Structure formats: structure tokens, C-alpha cells
């Protein structure tokens, strides 16, 4: 049974890539967000043109832009709005827990009901994020596995869509 389970999560075995038309916005682009971006690009699950990020420091924005050929914004709301035209977009909240309230305030009028919000923020409750953003499509935090889910050979399922 373990072999079947392992096999069913292996993205190296011709599994359909449902991220082909998805735009991704990483809010707070620290180590974990960068690991997810690097994994997505390395596995060729997305093209760099499908990814945007935000970070307050100019040096970090420049580094990420040059290293991964992605657009990086200073303001979080800009990063969210830049993918809002896409039919399929995912907003990945990757900020430090102590910054969450401020980030949610900044994003409250930017996140649309059709966007999926993925949080890897330690201690952040779905109800808190959903209440602040008015968005019911919140994917819970799983920071222990987020790095491996995106870098390794695992399949991630968000509301019935497998990636």
C-alpha cells in the first residue's frame, strides 16, 4: 500500500500539470517563498512569466528578479493586482507571523473572491485570513511540508485541482 501511495504523489510520472494557466503571486518573498519559486521553476511546472512576488527591500527585489526572471513589486497589493486578470490565480502568503495583520489590511481590497489564497504563515488561522480578505478559498498552512511539496516529487491538491 505504501508503494501505491508514494506512486500516486510522484509528479515525475506523467501527471497533468494544472498550473499551466495559473498566475502565482508570492506575498513576502523570503526563504520559504524562494524555495517554492525555485522548485516550481526547476520542475518546469510554471514559466517565470507566471510568477510575481513582493518584498519591501530593493536589494531583495533585484536579487529575485535577476535570479528567477520574475516581476517583483515593492507593495503587496500591486503583486496581487498584477495577477487578478488571470482566470486562475493563487496568492501565497509567505510573510512572518508578526507582519500578517498589516499585510491583510493592505490586501483587503485587492484579493478577489475567485483567487485561491495559500498561507504558509505559522499560527495564522484560516478564519483570520478569510475574515480579513473576505475570501473563502483559503488553503491552510503546512510549512513543514510546503518546501518539499513544491521541491520534491509530491502532488499538491487545492480545492479539487491537483498540481
C-alpha positions as CSV (number, residue, x, y, z in Angstrom):
1,X,0.0,0.0,0.0
2,X,2.9,2.4,0.7
3,X,4.2,1.9,-2.8
4,X,0.8,2.9,-4.3
5,X,0.6,5.9,-2.1
6,X,4.1,7.1,-3.0
7,X,3.5,6.5,-6.7
8,X,0.2,8.5,-6.7
9,X,2.1,11.5,-5.4
10,X,5.1,11.3,-7.8
11,X,5.0,14.3,-10.2
12,X,7.7,12.6,-12.4
13,X,5.1,10.2,-13.7
14,X,3.1,11.9,-16.4
15,X,0.6,13.7,-14.2
16,X,-1.3,16.6,-15.9
17,X,0.2,20.0,-15.0
18,X,-2.8,22.1,-13.8
19,X,-0.6,25.1,-13.2
20,X,-0.2,25.8,-17.0
21,X,-2.6,28.7,-17.0
22,X,-2.2,29.7,-13.3
23,X,-0.7,33.0,-12.2
24,X,1.1,32.9,-8.8
25,X,1.7,35.9,-6.5
26,X,4.1,35.3,-3.6
27,X,3.5,37.9,-0.8
28,X,6.6,38.2,1.2
29,X,9.4,36.6,-0.7
30,X,11.8,35.2,2.0
31,X,13.5,31.8,2.1
32,X,10.3,29.7,2.0
33,X,8.7,31.6,-0.9
34,X,12.0,31.5,-2.8
35,X,12.2,27.7,-2.2
36,X,8.7,27.3,-3.6
37,X,9.5,29.5,-6.6
38,X,12.8,27.7,-7.3
39,X,11.0,24.3,-7.1
40,X,8.2,25.3,-9.4
41,X,10.6,26.6,-12.0
42,X,13.1,23.7,-11.6
43,X,10.3,21.2,-12.1
44,X,9.0,23.3,-15.1
45,X,5.5,23.4,-13.5
46,X,5.3,27.1,-14.4
47,X,7.2,29.6,-16.5
48,X,8.8,32.6,-14.8
49,X,6.3,34.9,-16.5
50,X,3.6,33.2,-14.4
51,X,5.2,34.3,-11.1
52,X,5.2,37.6,-9.3
53,X,6.4,38.4,-5.8
54,X,6.6,41.2,-3.3
55,X,9.3,42.3,-1.0
56,X,9.9,45.7,0.8
57,X,13.7,45.8,0.2
58,X,15.0,46.9,-3.1
59,X,18.1,44.7,-2.9
60,X,15.9,41.6,-2.4
61,X,13.6,42.6,-5.2
62,X,16.5,43.0,-7.6
63,X,18.1,39.7,-6.5
64,X,14.9,37.7,-7.1
65,X,14.1,39.4,-10.4
66,X,17.6,38.7,-11.7
67,X,17.9,35.2,-10.3
68,X,14.4,33.9,-11.5
69,X,13.4,36.4,-14.2
70,X,10.2,37.2,-12.2
71,X,8.4,40.5,-11.6
72,X,8.9,41.7,-8.0
73,X,6.9,44.5,-6.5
74,X,7.6,46.7,-3.5
75,X,3.9,46.7,-2.4
76,X,1.9,43.6,-1.7
77,X,-1.3,44.9,-3.2
78,X,0.5,45.5,-6.5
79,X,1.6,41.9,-6.7
80,X,-1.9,40.7,-6.1
81,X,-3.5,43.1,-8.6
82,X,-0.9,42.1,-11.2
83,X,-2.4,38.5,-11.3
84,X,-6.0,39.5,-10.8
85,X,-6.9,39.4,-14.5
86,X,-6.0,35.8,-14.7
87,X,-8.9,33.3,-14.5
88,X,-6.7,31.1,-12.3
89,X,-4.5,32.8,-9.7
90,X,-3.1,31.8,-6.4
91,X,-1.9,34.2,-3.8
92,X,0.7,32.7,-1.5
93,X,1.0,34.4,1.9
94,X,4.6,33.9,3.0
95,X,5.2,36.8,5.4
96,X,6.4,36.5,9.0
97,X,3.5,36.0,11.5
98,X,4.1,39.4,13.2
99,X,3.5,41.1,9.8
100,X,0.3,39.3,9.0
101,X,-2.2,41.9,10.3
102,X,-0.6,44.7,8.4
103,X,-0.4,42.6,5.2
104,X,-4.1,41.6,5.5
105,X,-5.0,45.3,5.9
106,X,-3.0,46.1,2.8
107,X,-4.6,43.3,0.8
108,X,-8.2,43.5,2.0
109,X,-9.4,45.4,-1.2
110,X,-7.1,43.6,-3.6
111,X,-7.8,39.9,-3.3
112,X,-10.9,38.8,-5.3
113,X,-13.3,36.0,-4.4
114,X,-12.1,33.9,-7.3
115,X,-8.4,33.9,-6.1
116,X,-7.1,31.0,-4.0
117,X,-5.1,32.1,-1.0
118,X,-2.4,29.8,0.2
119,X,-0.9,30.5,3.6
120,X,2.4,29.1,5.0
121,X,2.3,31.5,7.9
122,X,2.9,29.8,11.3
123,X,0.0,30.2,13.7
124,X,-2.2,32.0,11.2
125,X,-5.9,30.9,11.4
126,X,-7.9,30.4,8.3
127,X,-10.7,32.3,9.9
128,X,-8.5,35.3,10.5
129,X,-7.2,35.4,6.9
130,X,-10.6,34.7,5.4
131,X,-12.3,37.3,7.6
132,X,-9.8,40.0,6.7
133,X,-9.8,39.3,3.0
134,X,-13.5,38.3,2.6
135,X,-12.2,35.2,0.7
136,X,-13.4,31.7,1.4
137,X,-10.8,29.9,-0.7
138,X,-8.0,29.7,1.9
139,X,-5.6,26.8,1.9
140,X,-4.2,26.1,5.4
141,X,-0.6,26.4,6.4
142,X,1.6,23.4,6.2
143,X,5.0,24.9,6.5
144,X,6.7,21.6,7.4
145,X,5.8,20.1,4.0
146,X,5.5,23.2,1.8
147,X,9.1,23.2,0.9
148,X,9.1,19.5,-0.1
149,X,5.6,19.6,-1.7
150,X,6.9,22.2,-4.2
151,X,10.6,21.0,-4.5
152,X,10.1,17.2,-4.2
153,X,8.1,14.7,-6.2
154,X,4.8,15.4,-4.5
155,X,1.4,16.3,-5.8
156,X,-0.5,19.2,-4.1
157,X,-4.3,19.4,-4.2
158,X,-6.1,22.7,-3.7
159,X,-9.9,22.5,-3.8
160,X,-10.1,19.7,-6.2
161,X,-7.3,20.9,-8.5
162,X,-4.2,18.8,-8.4
163,X,-0.8,20.3,-9.1
